[in-house]
């Protein structure tokens, strides 16, 4: 297998899907040498079977706004690979959603889920609907209409969706309620549900906490204490909030957060009290992060991202490709020595090259943000057994999973000079598990 030949063929077949092509190229470049050590993979055309999704479902979503007008959006579910378990992956509601983004996310999810050690395949879905500015009743009507197009291709042993950007506990609950009526069953088909109807404790915290747990494992390899380290966080949603919360618990100093309008930089540090303000602002009032700057008199940069500020550690927790090559150079110049991704593919290939050439600790999202889907997998287990674990039990399992992912990244990613290439390690570890499962199950 030659990566350049595979990518050129995919560019010919899918010329308007840059995010998908970017994700595939990053993985294939990492695994090419290992793949070529297994001629049986090439004989069975494994790589093409791995990079092309199993199934893509698309459908129209029509719904009524509060004025009685009919609105129309597109809905999608990309079921990428179920070799190691039922399809599993979030649903994203955002104006930017298209097939290229969902195919990239489903592809990444396949390897991320493999890294967790839990039996989950990879999928992703969503719509170009944006919840921003919509009323609760409009969001409910949209979620119900969305599930009408989705429900026949999901199920507890088939495909178990969860939340993602624009889809939190409220949206999951609306979708689950509609699915329950259409399917005539009460099963664990969605994760990220409310605690009152099958949700797992620690699920809201899982992605942010898991990212910090992975960061701690990286720092441990050089005996670096996180206490007192100044941390840049992007985003201000669920992942960013709980990343900030866990950093504060460990004595680190978060100094930034952002949203689509701009970012705040609080040189004195975001405290527990200030974080509670952000949670209320974002989760209850759906406000903008600029209001934090007005409340606490700190720096706010409209339309900007926090990567020009001085700090020790960066935790991008917003969206894909939010750190480009120039941003990465600024981070290095400003003293950043570790980058751990809470979002999916937030760093461009040019940014990753900068991080690795400067020997930074760099944890890709498929490893560092796997905590969310890990606890979703644990929620699936609890639903199947009709029981609920304590927060401490779930947190202990989450710590073990993140430690195990780190151990596999070190195993496959340690280079001759001792530098740990976490991208290579995560890609190879995830690939080998999925590849062996595909091979064992025959040509499908």
C-alpha positions in Angstrom: 0.0 0.0 0.0 1.2 3.5 -1.0 -0.6 6.2 0.8 -0.2 8.7 -2.0 -1.9 6.3 -4.5 -4.8 5.6 -2.1 -5.4 9.3 -1.4 -5.2 10.2 -5.1 -7.9 7.6 -5.8 -10.1 8.9 -3.0 -9.6 12.5 -4.3 -10.9 11.3 -7.7 -13.9 9.6 -6.1 -14.7 12.2 -3.5 -13.2 15.5 -4.8 -15.3 17.8 -2.5 -14.6 16.2 0.8 -11.4 17.8 2.2 -12.0 17.0 5.9 -12.5 13.3 5.1 -9.4 13.1 2.9 -7.4 14.9 5.6 -8.4 12.4 8.2 -7.7 9.4 6.0 -4.3 10.7 4.9 -3.2 11.3 8.5 -4.0 7.8 9.5 -2.6 6.1 6.4 0.7 7.9 6.6 1.1 6.7 10.2 0.3 3.0 9.5 1.8 2.5 6.0 4.9 0.7 7.2 3.0 -1.5 9.6 0.4 -2.3 7.0 3.0 -3.3 4.5 4.4 -5.8 7.0 1.2 -7.8 6.5 0.8 -8.9 2.9 -2.5 -10.6 3.8 -4.0 -7.1 4.3 -3.1 -6.1 0.8 -4.3 -9.4 -0.7 -7.8 -8.8 0.8 -7.9 -5.1 -0.2 -8.2 -4.2 3.5 -7.4 -0.6 3.2 -10.2 0.2 0.8 -12.6 -1.8 2.9 -11.4 0.2 5.9 -11.6 3.8 4.6 -15.0 3.5 2.8 -18.0 3.7 5.1 -20.2 0.6 5.5 -23.4 2.7 5.0 -24.5 6.3 4.6 -28.1 7.3 5.3 -29.3 10.8 4.3 -32.8 12.2 4.6 -34.8 15.4 4.6 -35.9 16.8 7.9 -39.0 19.1 7.8 -40.2 20.8 10.9 -42.3 23.8 12.1 -40.8 26.9 13.7 -42.7 28.9 16.4 -44.4 31.0 13.7 -45.8 28.0 11.9 -43.4 28.1 9.0 -42.1 24.9 7.6 -38.3 24.6 7.7 -36.2 22.0 6.0 -32.7 20.7 6.8 -30.6 17.6 5.8 -30.1 14.7 8.2 -27.3 12.1 7.9 -25.9 9.0 9.6 -22.5 7.7 8.5 -22.0 4.1 9.8 -18.4 3.6 9.1 -17.3 0.2 10.5 -18.9 -2.3 13.0 -16.1 -4.9 13.0 -15.6 -4.8 16.8 -19.1 -3.8 17.9 -22.3 -1.9 17.2 -21.8 1.5 15.5 -21.2 4.2 18.1 -20.7 7.9 17.6 -22.3 11.3 18.2 -24.9 13.4 16.5 -23.9 17.0 15.6 -26.3 19.9 14.9 -24.4 22.7 13.3 -24.7 24.8 10.1 -21.3 23.5 8.9 -22.4 19.8 8.9 -21.9 18.1 5.6 -21.0 14.6 4.4 -17.2 15.3 4.3 -17.2 16.4 8.0 -19.3 13.4 9.1 -17.3 10.9 7.1 -14.1 12.3 8.7 -15.7 12.1 12.2 -17.0 8.5 11.6 -13.6 7.4 10.3 -11.8 8.9 13.4 -14.5 7.4 15.7 -13.7 3.9 14.4 -10.1 4.1 15.7 -10.9 6.1 18.8 -13.5 3.5 19.8 -11.0 0.7 19.1 -8.5 2.4 21.5 -11.0 2.3 24.4 -10.9 -1.5 24.5 -14.7 -1.5 24.6 -16.7 -3.3 21.9 -17.8 -0.4 19.8 -17.7 0.3 16.1 -17.5 3.8 14.5 -20.3 6.1 13.3 -21.3 9.8 13.2 -24.4 11.7 12.3 -26.0 15.0 12.3 -27.7 17.9 10.5 -27.0 21.3 9.2 -29.6 22.6 11.7 -28.2 25.1 14.2 -29.8 25.2 17.7 -28.4 28.7 18.2 -31.3 31.2 18.6 -34.0 28.5 18.5 -36.6 28.1 21.3 -36.9 24.9 23.3 -40.0 23.9 21.4 -38.4 24.5 18.0 -35.5 22.3 19.1 -37.9 19.6 20.4 -39.8 19.6 17.1 -36.6 19.4 15.1 -35.2 16.6 17.2 -38.4 14.6 16.8 -38.4 15.2 13.0 -34.8 14.2 12.8 -35.4 10.9 14.6 -38.2 10.1 12.2 -35.6 9.8 9.5 -33.0 8.1 11.7 -34.8 5.5 13.9 -34.9 2.6 11.5 -31.1 2.4 11.2 -30.3 2.6 14.9 -30.8 0.3 17.9 -29.1 -1.0 21.0 -27.3 -3.8 19.1 -27.0 -1.9 15.8 -26.0 1.7 16.3 -26.0 3.8 19.5 -25.8 7.6 18.9 -24.8 10.1 21.5 -24.3 13.9 21.6 -21.7 16.1 19.9 -21.5 19.8 19.0 -25.0 21.3 19.3 -26.4 18.2 20.9 -26.4 18.0 24.7 -28.6 16.3 27.3 -31.7 18.2 26.2 -31.4 17.2 22.6 -30.6 13.6 23.4 -33.6 13.4 25.7 -35.9 14.7 22.9 -34.5 12.2 20.4 -34.7 9.3 22.8 -38.3 10.1 23.6 -39.3 10.1 20.0 -37.3 6.9 19.3 -38.9 5.1 22.2 -42.4 5.9 20.8 -41.5 4.9 17.2 -39.6 1.7 18.1 -42.0 0.7 20.9 -39.1 -0.2 23.2 -37.2 1.2 26.1 -33.6 0.3 25.4 -30.1 1.9 25.6 -30.2 3.1 22.0 -28.9 6.6 22.9 -26.2 7.5 25.4 -25.8 10.8 27.2 -29.3 10.4 28.5 -30.6 12.0 31.7 -29.8 10.2 34.9 -33.5 9.7 35.5 -33.9 7.4 32.4 -30.7 5.4 32.0 -28.0 7.9 31.8 -24.6 7.2 33.4 -23.1 9.3 36.1 -20.0 11.1 34.9 -21.0 11.1 31.3 -21.2 15.0 31.0 -17.7 15.2 32.6 -16.2 12.4 30.7 -14.6 14.0 27.6 -13.1 16.9 29.5 -11.9 14.8 32.5 -10.6 12.1 30.2 -8.5 14.7 28.2 -6.9 15.9 31.4 -6.3 12.3 32.6 -4.5 11.6 29.3 -2.5 14.8 29.7 -1.4 13.7 33.2 -0.2 10.4 31.7 1.9 12.3 29.1 3.4 14.6 31.8 4.2 11.6 34.0 6.7 10.3 31.4 8.9 13.3 32.2 7.9 13.7 35.9 6.2 17.0 35.2 3.6 18.3 37.8 0.6 20.0 36.3 0.1 22.1 39.4 0.6 25.8 38.7 0.7 25.3 34.9 -1.1 28.0 32.9 -3.6 26.4 30.4 -5.2 27.8 27.3 -8.6 26.2 26.6 -10.7 26.9 23.5 -14.5 26.4 23.5 -16.9 27.0 26.3 -19.3 24.1 25.9 -19.4 20.8 27.8 -15.8 19.6 26.9 -14.2 23.0 27.7 -16.2 23.4 31.0 -15.2 20.0 32.4 -11.6 20.3 31.2 -11.4 23.6 33.1 -13.1 22.0 36.2 -10.6 19.1 36.3 -7.6 21.4 35.8 -8.7 23.5 38.7 -9.1 20.5 40.9 -5.5 19.5 40.1 -4.1 23.0 40.8 -3.6 24.1 37.3 -4.5 27.7 36.1 -6.9 27.9 33.2 -6.7 31.3 31.5 -8.9 31.3 28.4 -12.1 30.1 26.9 -13.9 30.9 23.6 -16.9 30.6 21.5 -17.7 31.3 17.8 -17.7 35.1 18.4 -14.2 35.4 20.1 -12.2 34.5 23.2 -11.5 35.7 26.7 -8.1 35.8 28.3 -8.2 36.1 32.1 -4.6 36.6 33.3 -5.6 36.1 36.9 -7.0 32.6 36.1 -10.5 31.2 35.8 -11.5 30.2 39.3 -14.2 27.8 40.4 -16.6 30.7 41.0 -15.9 32.1 37.5 -16.4 28.7 35.9 -19.8 28.4 37.6 -20.6 31.8 35.9 -19.6 30.3 32.6 -21.7 27.2 33.1 -24.7 29.3 34.0 -24.1 31.7 31.1 -23.7 28.9 28.5 -25.9 26.1 29.8 -28.8 28.1 31.1 -28.9 31.4 29.3 -27.2 30.4 26.0 -25.1 33.6 26.3 -21.9 34.6 24.7 -18.4 34.4 26.2 -17.9 38.2 25.8 -20.3 38.6 28.7 -17.6 37.0 31.0 -15.2 39.8 30.0 -17.8 42.4 30.9 -18.5 40.7 34.2 -14.8 40.2 35.3 -13.1 43.0 33.4 -10.6 40.8 31.5 -9.4 40.8 27.9 -11.8 39.8 25.1 -10.8 39.4 21.4 -13.7 39.4 19.0 -13.4 36.9 16.2 -10.1 35.5 17.6 -8.8 32.3 19.0 -6.6 32.1 22.2 -3.5 30.7 20.5 -1.5 33.9 20.6 -1.5 34.1 24.4 1.4 32.9 26.7 0.8 29.7 28.7 2.3 26.3 29.3 -0.3 23.9 28.0 -3.0 24.1 25.3 -6.2 22.1 25.3 -8.2 22.8 22.1 -11.8 21.9 22.9 -13.9 23.6 20.3 -14.0 22.2 16.7 -11.9 20.8 13.8 -9.0 22.7 12.3 -9.0 25.5 14.9 -5.2 25.5 15.1 -3.3 26.1 11.9 0.4 26.1 11.2 0.8 29.8 12.2 -1.2 29.3 15.4 1.1 26.4 16.3 4.2 28.5 15.8 2.7 31.1 18.1 2.0 28.5 20.7 5.6 27.2 20.6 7.0 30.7 20.7 4.9 31.6 23.7 6.1 28.6 25.8 3.6 25.9 25.2 5.2 22.5 25.8 2.1 20.3 25.7 -1.1 20.1 23.5 -3.9 17.7 24.4 -6.9 17.7 22.1 -10.4 17.7 23.6 -12.0 18.3 20.2 -12.0 16.1 17.1 -9.0 16.9 14.8 -8.6 20.6 16.0 -5.1 20.8 14.6 -4.3 20.9 10.9 -1.5 18.7 9.5 0.7 21.8 9.3 0.1 22.5 13.0 0.9 18.9 14.0 4.1 19.1 12.0 5.1 22.1 14.1 4.3 20.4 17.4 6.2 17.3 16.6 9.2 18.9 15.0 9.5 20.9 18.2 9.1 17.7 20.3 6.1 18.9 22.2 3.8 16.5 24.0 1.1 16.3 21.4 -2.0 14.1 22.0 -4.4 13.7 19.1 -8.1 13.8 19.7 -8.7 10.1 18.9 -6.6 9.3 22.0 -7.1 12.3 24.3 -10.8 12.9 23.9 -11.8 9.2 24.0 -13.1 9.6 27.5 -16.5 10.7 26.3 -17.2 7.7 24.1 -15.6 5.4 26.8 -18.2 6.5 29.3 -20.9 6.2 26.6 -19.7 2.6 26.3 -20.0 2.2 30.0 -23.5 3.6 29.8 -24.4 1.0 27.2 -23.2 -1.7 29.6 -25.2 -0.3 32.5 -28.3 -0.1 30.3 -27.9 -3.7 29.1 -27.6 -4.9 32.7 -30.3 -2.6 34.0 -28.1 -1.1 36.7 -26.3 2.0 37.6 -22.7 2.5 38.9 -21.6 5.2 41.3 -19.6 8.2 40.1 -16.5 6.8 41.8 -16.8 3.5 39.9 -17.3 5.2 36.5 -14.4 7.6 37.2 -12.1 4.8 38.2 -12.9 2.9 34.9 -12.4 6.1 32.9 -9.0 6.7 34.5 -8.0 3.1 33.7 -9.2 3.4 30.1 -7.3 6.6 29.5 -4.2 5.1 31.1 -4.5 2.0 28.8 -4.9 4.2 25.7 -1.7 6.1 26.7 0.1 2.8 27.3 -0.8 1.6 23.8 0.3 4.9 22.2 3.7 4.6 23.9 4.0 1.0 22.8 3.4 1.8 19.1 4.6 5.4 19.0 8.0 5.6 20.7 10.6 6.6 18.2 14.4 5.8 18.2 15.3 9.0 20.0 12.8 8.3 22.7 10.2 10.9 21.5 6.6 9.5 21.8 4.7 10.1 18.6 1.2 9.9 20.0 -0.4 10.3 16.5 1.5 7.3 15.2 0.9 5.3 18.3 -2.8 5.9 18.4 -3.3 5.3 14.7 -1.4 2.0 14.7 -3.0 0.7 17.9 -6.5 1.5 16.7 -5.8 0.2 13.2 -4.4 -3.1 14.2 -7.4 -4.0 16.3 -9.9 -3.1 13.6 -7.8 -4.7 10.8 -7.5 -8.0 12.7 -11.3 -8.0 13.3 -12.0 -7.4 9.7 -9.7 -10.1 8.5 -11.0 -12.6 11.0 -14.6 -12.1 9.8 -13.8 -12.7 6.1 -14.6 -10.7 3.0 -17.8 -8.9 3.6 
